[in-house]
Amino acid sequence: FEQRDPFWVVMFSLILATMLFHCMLPQPPERRYMLAAIAPLLVFLPEAIQRLAGVLPRPREARGIKVGALFAVLMVTLGFTTFALPNRAPLGYREAAEWLYSQADFASPGTRVLVISDASGEGALISEIASRDKHLQHFALRSSKVLFASDWMMNHYQLLFDNTRQELDYLERLGIRYIILDRTHPLGGRPNIVRPDYRQVSGVNYFYRSTTTISTDDDNYNLADRSLILYTDSDRGRG
């Protein structure tokens, strides 16, 4: 690399800072947050191949061929050793999204859905709705953001309301038409997975009507089976 070139120093510093930050956190690192180090690592890849080609035996005029050969070996190695399409554990949220879109009033612009689950469940429902919502007409709200509060480490979830009446009033102000409640507990038998406690959201059963239950049971995945309850307020009436 060029001497005193700040670009390479910045790229290496970003990689190092990402690694050190997650090593210092007192909880298992989230793989998605490690993606910040992927881009600078890829920046180093072409330069590393160029340097390696330079130290290979002569002839020097064949440098381009050596670079191409090294790159091809690298791609083949990655393709056969690390690249794979992961099998996704069935969480039930695809079926939940299909149920939502089967409801006649869900087609109304601005319809709001609340999902009460862990981070994987919340993300699963949001992605399922986003993949179908080509005109950006619907809103999916996460209970971990609108009903609960936690510390910076996403621990010690606490309900934001003192009683059921406050909870009901807030849900009505938000205009929530549907609720997806994940009753799976504990998730995957892994105590380090944190999530809001659905049992604290007592107002759901008073304010909404349970319509459908979705359960997943797949022995191919080492995860706890999911149990989802789908609620609607369609019978409550709107004046």
Backbone bond lengths (Angstrom), bond angles and torsions (degrees), N, CA, C in turn:
res aa  C-N    CA-C-N  psi(-1)  N-CA   C-N-CA  omega(-1)  CA-C   N-CA-C  phi
1 F - - - 1.462 - - 1.531 109.59 -
2 E 1.324 114.41 156.97 1.453 118.23 178.21 1.522 109.96 -66.63
3 Q 1.339 114.12 138.78 1.452 118.54 179.25 1.519 110.02 -66.46
4 R 1.327 115.35 140.24 1.454 123.56 176.52 1.532 112.26 60.61
5 D 1.293 117.31 23.37 1.462 120.30 176.15 1.525 107.97 -82.57
6 P 1.330 117.85 112.00 1.470 119.63 -175.00 1.528 113.16 -66.72
7 F 1.327 117.96 -20.74 1.461 119.82 -177.56 1.515 111.21 -60.16
8 W 1.332 117.19 -48.28 1.455 120.55 -177.91 1.519 111.42 -69.33
9 V 1.318 116.67 -32.82 1.464 120.70 176.94 1.530 109.93 -64.57
10 V 1.324 116.50 -42.82 1.465 120.61 179.96 1.523 110.60 -65.20
11 M 1.345 117.08 -43.85 1.464 120.48 -179.81 1.536 111.34 -61.79
12 F 1.322 116.39 -44.68 1.457 119.76 179.43 1.527 110.90 -67.21
13 S 1.325 116.52 -37.01 1.466 120.01 179.46 1.526 110.98 -65.14
14 L 1.334 117.26 -37.05 1.462 120.33 178.54 1.527 110.92 -64.92
15 I 1.314 116.83 -42.85 1.471 120.62 177.30 1.527 110.18 -61.33
16 L 1.321 115.83 -49.23 1.462 120.57 -177.37 1.524 111.19 -64.20
17 A 1.332 116.96 -42.21 1.463 120.18 -179.08 1.527 111.15 -64.77
18 T 1.324 117.12 -39.46 1.470 120.48 178.71 1.522 110.47 -62.37
19 M 1.324 116.57 -46.27 1.464 120.53 -179.81 1.526 111.49 -63.64
20 L 1.322 116.97 -46.08 1.466 120.57 -177.92 1.519 111.43 -65.15
21 F 1.337 116.95 -39.66 1.456 120.71 -178.62 1.520 110.65 -60.68
22 H 1.321 117.13 -46.48 1.459 120.00 -177.58 1.529 112.02 -75.71
23 C 1.322 117.51 -25.15 1.464 119.90 174.95 1.526 111.24 -70.18
24 M 1.314 116.76 -29.27 1.464 120.99 -177.54 1.520 112.79 -85.19
25 L 1.332 117.86 -18.73 1.459 119.76 179.74 1.527 110.38 -67.96
26 P 1.329 118.48 134.57 1.471 121.14 -179.19 1.516 113.24 -82.78
27 Q 1.327 117.29 43.52 1.459 121.58 175.67 1.521 107.80 -157.26
28 P 1.336 118.70 160.88 1.466 120.35 179.71 1.517 110.96 -59.28
29 P 1.335 118.04 137.99 1.472 120.56 -177.57 1.523 111.56 -69.96
30 E 1.314 115.17 145.79 1.464 121.57 173.58 1.529 108.11 -84.67
31 R 1.331 116.52 124.08 1.462 119.60 -176.04 1.521 112.33 -60.56
32 R 1.333 117.91 -34.02 1.466 119.83 -177.70 1.521 111.59 -64.55
33 Y 1.338 117.87 -30.74 1.450 120.12 179.86 1.535 112.05 -76.80
34 M 1.329 116.95 -15.68 1.456 119.84 176.23 1.523 112.10 -77.46
35 L 1.325 117.30 -8.88 1.460 120.63 179.97 1.525 112.21 -62.54
36 A 1.324 116.24 -20.81 1.466 119.04 178.83 1.520 112.16 -60.94
37 A 1.337 117.31 -22.95 1.464 120.80 -179.82 1.523 112.69 -90.70
38 I 1.333 118.39 -10.53 1.463 120.83 -175.80 1.521 111.34 -69.95
39 A 1.336 116.96 -46.80 1.468 120.02 -177.14 1.531 112.76 -59.00
40 P 1.337 119.54 -49.64 1.468 117.74 177.95 1.523 113.10 -65.18
41 L 1.333 117.70 -30.25 1.461 118.71 175.67 1.526 111.12 -63.94
42 L 1.319 116.52 -40.11 1.462 120.01 178.52 1.518 111.85 -67.47
43 V 1.337 117.02 -29.80 1.466 120.16 177.29 1.529 110.56 -63.16
44 F 1.338 116.61 -34.50 1.459 120.39 -179.47 1.531 112.21 -74.93
45 L 1.321 118.06 -19.98 1.466 121.13 -172.46 1.527 113.29 -61.42
46 P 1.346 121.06 -52.09 1.476 118.96 179.81 1.522 113.30 -60.67
47 E 1.330 115.91 -39.48 1.470 118.90 179.43 1.516 111.08 -65.53
48 A 1.341 116.75 -38.79 1.462 119.84 179.14 1.523 111.08 -64.93
49 I 1.330 117.18 -39.09 1.468 120.12 178.49 1.524 110.57 -65.73
50 Q 1.336 116.07 -41.01 1.465 119.98 177.91 1.521 111.12 -61.16
51 R 1.325 116.31 -44.03 1.468 119.88 179.87 1.526 111.34 -64.68
52 L 1.329 116.25 -41.94 1.460 119.72 -179.51 1.524 110.88 -65.46
53 A 1.328 117.05 -39.56 1.463 119.99 177.49 1.520 110.95 -63.39
54 G 1.326 117.43 -31.41 1.455 120.71 -179.39 1.513 114.05 -70.00
55 V 1.330 117.36 -24.20 1.466 119.25 -178.44 1.533 112.00 -96.87
56 L 1.340 117.17 -3.72 1.461 119.61 176.78 1.522 109.63 -72.13
57 P 1.323 118.21 158.34 1.485 120.58 -179.27 1.522 112.07 -56.77
58 R 1.299 115.09 157.24 1.456 121.55 178.89 1.525 110.22 -64.48
59 P 1.319 120.47 170.14 1.473 128.28 13.13 1.518 112.86 -82.08
60 R 1.320 116.43 144.48 1.449 122.55 -178.75 1.530 111.51 -68.35
61 E 1.358 116.40 -27.99 1.458 117.92 -178.70 1.530 112.45 -69.46
62 A 1.317 116.19 -11.25 1.469 119.82 178.47 1.525 111.37 -96.65
63 R 1.310 118.09 23.33 1.468 121.39 -176.63 1.532 111.71 -60.24
64 G 1.335 116.79 -41.26 1.455 119.85 179.55 1.514 112.26 -62.01
65 I 1.330 116.46 -39.01 1.462 120.23 178.57 1.522 110.55 -66.40
66 K 1.322 116.14 -40.23 1.466 119.51 179.71 1.528 111.42 -65.57
67 V 1.335 115.87 -40.61 1.467 119.24 178.20 1.523 110.26 -62.58
68 G 1.337 117.09 -44.42 1.458 120.70 179.00 1.513 112.58 -63.12
69 A 1.338 115.86 -40.45 1.459 119.64 -179.92 1.526 111.22 -66.56
70 L 1.341 116.96 -41.89 1.455 120.06 178.49 1.526 111.54 -63.72
71 F 1.318 116.08 -41.14 1.453 119.67 179.32 1.533 110.84 -64.74
72 A 1.337 116.56 -40.52 1.462 120.03 179.06 1.524 110.86 -64.74
73 V 1.324 117.35 -41.17 1.472 120.61 178.33 1.526 110.15 -63.08
74 L 1.328 115.94 -40.97 1.453 119.99 -179.98 1.534 110.65 -63.39
75 M 1.333 117.45 -46.08 1.458 120.91 -178.54 1.533 111.21 -64.35
76 V 1.324 116.67 -40.54 1.465 119.47 179.13 1.522 110.48 -65.74
77 T 1.332 115.91 -41.08 1.468 119.87 179.57 1.523 110.88 -63.26
78 L 1.327 116.28 -45.82 1.467 119.49 179.06 1.522 111.18 -64.19
79 G 1.329 116.15 -39.23 1.453 119.65 -178.14 1.512 113.56 -64.37
80 F 1.330 116.31 -34.34 1.457 119.39 -175.98 1.529 113.69 -95.53
81 T 1.331 117.46 -13.12 1.464 118.79 -174.62 1.518 114.61 -115.46
82 T 1.321 117.80 -31.89 1.462 118.69 -173.33 1.519 113.90 -121.62
83 F 1.331 118.49 -27.51 1.460 119.48 -174.19 1.520 110.15 -82.23
84 A 1.299 115.15 128.28 1.465 120.82 176.65 1.512 108.60 -160.59
85 L 1.315 115.54 146.47 1.452 120.43 174.70 1.522 108.19 -86.66
86 P 1.329 118.59 112.72 1.465 119.99 -175.70 1.516 111.56 -69.17
87 N 1.314 115.74 144.01 1.452 120.93 173.12 1.522 108.85 -79.74
88 R 1.302 115.25 126.13 1.453 120.46 -178.15 1.521 110.08 -86.76
89 A 1.318 115.18 130.92 1.461 118.90 176.76 1.525 109.43 -66.55
90 P 1.327 118.09 136.75 1.469 119.90 179.41 1.522 110.69 -70.29
91 L 1.309 116.04 117.98 1.463 121.39 -177.69 1.527 113.00 -102.43
92 G 1.325 117.14 -13.78 1.459 120.36 179.55 1.513 114.37 91.55
93 Y 1.333 118.00 -5.60 1.459 119.54 -175.58 1.524 112.76 -79.16
94 R 1.310 117.80 -21.93 1.461 118.86 172.91 1.527 109.91 -65.26
95 E 1.339 115.39 -43.75 1.466 119.13 177.18 1.528 111.19 -65.72
96 A 1.350 115.85 -35.56 1.461 119.22 178.15 1.523 111.02 -64.45
97 A 1.338 116.83 -42.19 1.466 120.18 178.51 1.527 110.72 -65.63
98 E 1.329 117.31 -39.20 1.458 119.92 177.64 1.527 110.82 -62.73
99 W 1.333 116.60 -38.60 1.467 119.96 177.43 1.526 110.50 -64.51
100 L 1.326 117.24 -42.52 1.458 120.31 179.26 1.529 110.92 -59.16
101 Y 1.319 116.40 -46.08 1.455 119.76 -177.23 1.522 112.66 -73.19
102 S 1.309 116.68 -11.92 1.461 119.52 175.61 1.530 112.22 -83.93
103 Q 1.348 116.78 -10.75 1.456 121.07 179.65 1.526 109.91 -82.55
104 A 1.320 116.21 132.06 1.464 120.50 -174.78 1.525 112.07 -61.28
105 D 1.342 117.86 -43.02 1.465 119.51 -175.94 1.522 112.78 -79.14
106 F 1.340 118.43 -7.10 1.457 119.85 177.62 1.524 111.24 -70.16
107 A 1.325 116.66 -19.06 1.462 120.15 179.67 1.522 112.35 -71.44
108 S 1.321 117.73 -13.53 1.464 120.56 -179.03 1.524 110.61 -64.70
109 P 1.328 118.94 131.85 1.464 120.76 178.21 1.524 111.56 -59.27
110 G 1.311 116.06 140.83 1.455 121.31 177.33 1.511 114.90 85.14
111 T 1.341 118.28 6.03 1.458 120.41 179.09 1.523 109.81 -61.82
112 R 1.338 116.15 136.50 1.463 120.96 -174.94 1.523 110.97 -115.49
113 V 1.334 114.09 136.37 1.465 122.46 -179.45 1.522 107.86 -122.13
114 L 1.311 116.69 136.62 1.462 121.95 175.57 1.520 108.72 -110.06
115 V 1.326 117.04 129.05 1.460 121.34 177.03 1.523 108.56 -112.69
116 I 1.332 115.76 126.41 1.463 122.72 179.79 1.523 106.67 -111.24
117 S 1.317 115.72 102.12 1.462 120.59 -175.63 1.520 108.72 -163.19
118 D 1.334 115.82 -170.59 1.460 121.15 173.74 1.526 108.43 -84.44
119 A 1.339 116.95 -177.28 1.469 120.65 -176.32 1.523 111.63 -61.44
120 S 1.339 117.43 -38.36 1.464 120.24 179.85 1.517 110.97 -65.68
121 G 1.327 116.59 -42.59 1.458 120.10 179.62 1.509 112.21 -66.96
122 E 1.339 116.82 -44.04 1.458 119.83 178.40 1.530 110.64 -60.09
123 G 1.316 115.68 -47.33 1.463 119.28 -179.87 1.511 112.68 -64.03
124 A 1.344 116.76 -36.26 1.461 120.35 -179.34 1.524 111.13 -63.88
125 L 1.337 117.38 -45.89 1.459 119.00 -179.05 1.528 110.87 -67.99
126 I 1.320 117.17 -41.77 1.466 119.98 -179.64 1.524 110.52 -61.00
127 S 1.332 117.50 -43.22 1.466 120.04 179.91 1.520 111.69 -67.05
128 E 1.338 117.09 -36.61 1.462 119.88 178.76 1.520 111.11 -65.82
129 I 1.329 117.08 -40.98 1.470 120.15 178.60 1.527 110.27 -69.90
130 A 1.331 116.69 -42.90 1.468 120.01 -178.60 1.522 111.63 -62.67
131 S 1.330 117.87 -36.12 1.458 120.68 -179.27 1.522 112.55 -69.62
132 R 1.324 116.54 -21.68 1.466 120.71 179.74 1.525 112.99 -99.68
133 D 1.330 116.43 -22.04 1.460 121.47 -172.26 1.528 109.62 -89.86
134 K 1.326 116.50 81.38 1.458 120.89 -174.43 1.527 112.16 -71.28
135 H 1.330 117.84 -22.35 1.461 120.89 -177.60 1.536 112.60 -107.55
136 L 1.319 116.66 11.13 1.469 121.89 175.84 1.524 111.40 53.01
137 Q 1.327 115.58 53.61 1.457 120.75 -175.77 1.525 113.79 -101.24
138 H 1.320 118.23 -11.67 1.450 120.39 -172.91 1.527 110.82 -119.00
139 F 1.342 114.30 160.66 1.458 121.09 179.52 1.522 108.67 -126.07
140 A 1.311 116.70 131.10 1.462 122.43 174.64 1.521 108.06 -114.72
141 L 1.320 117.16 118.40 1.459 122.73 -176.75 1.521 109.96 -104.92
142 R 1.313 115.90 141.97 1.455 122.66 -178.93 1.524 109.64 -97.63
143 S 1.326 116.20 129.07 1.465 119.43 -179.24 1.519 111.86 -63.10
144 S 1.330 117.28 -30.16 1.465 119.63 -179.64 1.521 112.28 -66.10
145 K 1.340 116.78 -14.53 1.462 121.05 179.62 1.528 112.88 -106.09
146 V 1.334 117.76 -30.77 1.465 119.15 -173.09 1.529 113.51 -109.60
147 L 1.336 118.39 -20.16 1.463 120.07 -179.22 1.518 113.26 -112.08
148 F 1.329 116.99 -23.84 1.458 121.27 -174.24 1.525 110.73 -124.54
149 A 1.311 115.24 158.23 1.456 122.84 171.94 1.518 108.42 -124.91
150 S 1.311 115.93 147.12 1.467 120.39 179.12 1.519 108.50 -142.83
151 D 1.329 115.55 172.16 1.460 118.07 176.48 1.525 109.03 -80.69
152 W 1.345 115.43 -178.77 1.458 120.07 -175.80 1.515 112.08 -62.90
153 M 1.324 117.01 -25.59 1.457 121.57 -179.49 1.522 111.81 -89.15
154 M 1.349 117.48 9.32 1.463 122.61 179.23 1.527 111.60 61.85
155 N 1.311 116.40 38.04 1.458 122.39 175.26 1.529 109.16 -117.25
156 H 1.336 115.07 167.40 1.469 121.80 174.94 1.530 111.82 58.77
157 Y 1.317 116.50 54.48 1.459 120.54 176.79 1.525 110.50 -62.22
158 Q 1.325 115.65 134.13 1.456 122.21 177.56 1.520 109.43 -132.50
159 L 1.343 115.86 135.55 1.450 120.20 176.32 1.529 109.58 -66.59
160 L 1.323 116.60 141.67 1.458 121.49 -175.25 1.521 113.75 -82.55
161 F 1.334 117.68 -0.10 1.464 120.09 -173.56 1.519 110.38 -121.89
162 D 1.326 114.76 148.72 1.456 120.75 -178.72 1.515 112.75 -84.73
163 N 1.328 117.23 -24.55 1.459 119.63 -177.97 1.521 109.64 -152.17
164 T 1.333 114.56 171.87 1.454 120.56 -176.91 1.511 112.29 -64.60
165 R 1.344 118.06 -35.00 1.455 120.96 -178.83 1.525 111.14 -61.83
166 Q 1.321 117.24 -43.39 1.456 120.17 177.90 1.534 110.98 -62.82
167 E 1.306 114.53 -39.93 1.465 119.97 179.14 1.524 110.89 -62.37
168 L 1.328 116.52 -45.81 1.458 121.05 -179.50 1.518 111.48 -63.86
169 D 1.330 116.89 -43.04 1.460 120.86 179.48 1.524 110.86 -61.34
170 Y 1.319 116.04 -40.39 1.461 119.56 -178.96 1.526 111.02 -67.64
171 L 1.340 116.97 -42.62 1.461 120.17 178.16 1.529 110.86 -61.45
172 E 1.327 116.30 -37.78 1.457 119.36 179.39 1.516 111.11 -69.48
173 R 1.332 117.43 -39.57 1.469 119.78 178.50 1.528 111.01 -64.60
174 L 1.314 115.78 -34.68 1.464 119.31 177.90 1.522 111.85 -70.30
175 G 1.325 117.12 -20.40 1.453 120.28 -178.49 1.512 113.41 74.90
176 I 1.336 117.31 34.78 1.460 121.34 -178.74 1.527 109.88 -71.84
177 R 1.313 116.41 121.60 1.456 120.84 178.59 1.523 112.25 -96.86
178 Y 1.331 116.92 -30.99 1.463 121.40 -177.52 1.530 109.37 -135.41
179 I 1.313 115.44 148.73 1.460 121.93 176.80 1.523 108.72 -131.66
180 I 1.326 115.50 131.10 1.463 122.09 172.77 1.524 106.67 -107.08
181 L 1.325 116.29 112.52 1.467 121.77 -175.66 1.521 109.62 -108.43
182 D 1.314 116.11 118.20 1.464 122.42 178.76 1.525 108.49 -93.78
183 R 1.326 116.17 111.76 1.457 121.23 -176.59 1.526 112.08 -94.35
184 T 1.323 117.43 8.65 1.458 120.86 -179.96 1.517 110.22 -67.41
185 H 1.337 116.24 123.98 1.463 119.04 -178.28 1.538 109.34 -163.74
186 P 1.339 117.08 126.45 1.458 127.60 -5.10 1.516 110.66 -79.01
187 L 1.314 117.75 153.63 1.435 122.35 -175.23 1.529 110.36 -75.04
188 G 1.334 115.78 116.03 1.449 120.84 174.66 1.510 113.94 66.05
189 G 1.329 117.83 9.88 1.451 119.36 -179.04 1.510 113.32 66.85
190 R 1.345 116.27 18.43 1.466 119.79 -177.38 1.514 109.03 -107.40
191 P 1.336 118.40 109.80 1.466 120.31 -173.80 1.511 113.62 -67.46
192 N 1.343 119.21 -17.04 1.452 119.86 -177.28 1.525 112.27 -82.28
193 I 1.352 117.72 -6.22 1.455 120.69 177.19 1.520 108.62 -82.72
194 V 1.327 116.21 121.18 1.465 120.27 -178.09 1.518 109.01 -100.62
195 R 1.306 115.91 149.66 1.449 121.04 -179.42 1.514 108.76 -162.41
196 P 1.343 117.23 155.98 1.457 118.69 172.45 1.526 110.14 -64.21
197 D 1.312 117.00 148.06 1.460 121.89 179.01 1.525 108.59 -87.68
198 Y 1.325 116.49 109.46 1.455 120.54 -176.90 1.522 111.96 -61.31
199 R 1.318 117.30 -23.43 1.461 119.53 -178.38 1.520 112.22 -67.37
200 Q 1.329 117.59 -17.94 1.459 120.69 178.41 1.528 112.56 -78.38
201 V 1.336 116.37 -20.32 1.463 120.25 -177.70 1.523 108.15 -86.49
202 S 1.310 116.48 74.68 1.460 121.49 -172.87 1.511 112.91 -74.82
203 G 1.323 117.60 -23.80 1.447 120.26 -175.20 1.510 114.86 -69.59
204 V 1.318 117.74 -17.42 1.458 120.45 -176.86 1.522 111.11 -59.66
205 N 1.317 117.07 -45.29 1.460 120.22 -176.60 1.525 112.84 -70.29
206 Y 1.338 118.00 -21.23 1.464 121.04 179.00 1.532 111.16 -85.95
207 F 1.296 115.55 -32.00 1.459 120.80 -167.63 1.526 112.56 -101.54
208 Y 1.328 116.82 -24.76 1.456 121.46 -174.49 1.517 110.41 -125.63
209 R 1.327 115.40 159.02 1.450 121.19 -178.20 1.523 109.53 -107.56
210 S 1.334 116.10 127.27 1.452 120.79 176.34 1.524 109.38 -71.19
211 T 1.336 116.80 128.22 1.459 120.74 -176.19 1.525 113.39 -118.02
212 T 1.311 117.27 -36.82 1.462 120.85 -172.26 1.522 109.34 -145.43
213 T 1.315 115.28 145.52 1.465 121.76 174.14 1.520 109.00 -120.91
214 I 1.320 116.48 133.37 1.465 122.14 178.56 1.517 108.14 -120.86
215 S 1.311 116.33 128.16 1.461 121.45 178.19 1.523 109.21 -126.30
216 T 1.320 116.11 144.13 1.461 121.43 176.19 1.516 108.53 -116.64
217 D 1.305 115.18 142.81 1.459 121.17 -179.23 1.515 107.57 -150.44
218 D 1.315 116.80 98.85 1.458 121.26 -177.83 1.516 108.81 -134.49
219 D 1.327 115.69 115.31 1.458 120.23 -176.99 1.523 112.67 -73.37
220 N 1.345 117.94 -7.68 1.458 120.50 -178.51 1.525 112.37 -80.76
221 Y 1.328 116.37 -7.31 1.464 119.70 -177.10 1.521 109.73 -122.04
222 N 1.313 114.79 137.65 1.459 120.57 -179.43 1.523 109.38 -88.28
223 L 1.321 115.08 59.74 1.458 121.19 179.56 1.512 108.95 -134.77
224 A 1.306 115.98 153.66 1.456 119.04 175.82 1.523 109.48 -66.48
225 D 1.324 116.52 144.26 1.450 120.65 177.67 1.520 109.29 -64.03
226 R 1.329 115.76 140.94 1.460 120.92 179.08 1.522 110.53 -87.77
227 S 1.308 114.86 146.50 1.457 121.48 176.20 1.522 107.61 -134.22
228 L 1.334 116.25 108.40 1.456 122.07 -176.75 1.519 110.03 -110.68
229 I 1.327 115.98 139.75 1.457 121.75 173.04 1.529 107.49 -118.69
230 L 1.318 116.51 129.98 1.446 122.34 -177.68 1.525 109.16 -105.16
231 Y 1.327 114.92 125.98 1.462 121.54 -177.26 1.529 110.02 -115.21
232 T 1.321 115.06 151.31 1.445 121.56 174.81 1.519 109.55 -138.03
233 D 1.334 115.66 154.34 1.456 120.01 177.01 1.521 110.44 -107.80
234 S 1.339 118.10 17.45 1.451 121.70 -172.39 1.527 112.62 -62.70
235 D 1.344 118.70 -26.60 1.459 121.65 -178.91 1.522 113.00 -86.69
236 R 1.341 116.69 -7.12 1.463 119.27 -175.38 1.515 112.09 -73.35
237 G 1.317 114.23 -28.10 1.474 117.20 179.72 1.509 110.77 88.93
238 R 1.301 114.05 146.95 1.480 120.01 -179.23 1.514 108.25 -136.46
239 G 1.326 114.50 125.22 1.445 117.27 -178.32 1.500 112.78 -102.62
